[in-house]
Amino acid sequence: MKTVKFLCPAEIIPPYIEVDLSLLDVGQKLVAGDLKFHPALKLIRPKDKPIVKIAPTCQ
């Protein structure tokens, strides 16, 4: 997923939200509720909705 939608005041719109995937292993996923962001931002999608899942590579 490339975008995540939030509701927030215009003065605190973040230019980006950094996500660290380095601790995820094959088969693990990051869900919307795992994202760290300003408390005034309200996530529009369900918190259990996957953002990214680490899949094995084909060899």
N, C-alpha and C positions, 0 to 999 in steps of 0.2 A: 504494500500500500504506500503510495507516495504522498497522500494528503490526509490530514485529520482535521475535521471541522470543529470549531469552538465558537461560543458566544462570549464576547468580552467587550469592555469599554474600549473605545478607539485609542485612547492614550496608552494602553498597555499591550497593543497587538505585538506579539513577538515576531522578529524577522525569521526565526526558525526555532525548532525544538530539537535539541540534540538527543540522539538515541544511541546508547552504547550496546552493541550486539556482541562484544568480545567475550562476555561470560556465558553466552548461550551455546549449547551443544546441539548436535544433530537430533532432530525430533522435537526440540524445545521451541516454544513460541513466546512472543511478547504480545500482551493484550493491551487494549486502550487504557485500562485502569493502571497499568504499570508505568505509564508515562509520567514524568515529573514536569510540572508547569506551574505558573503563577496561580495562586488560589482564586483570583478573580475570574479566571478562565473557566467556562463551563463546557465540558465535553458534550458534544451533541449525540455521539453514537454510544451504544451500550458499553459499559466498562469491560465486559467479557469478550468483546469483539476482537479477534486477532488482528494485529498490525503486521506482524512478520512471523514466519515459521522457518526454521533452519532445516533444509532438506538435504539428503545425501546427494553427492554427485554421482553420476553414472560413469562407470569405467568399462 
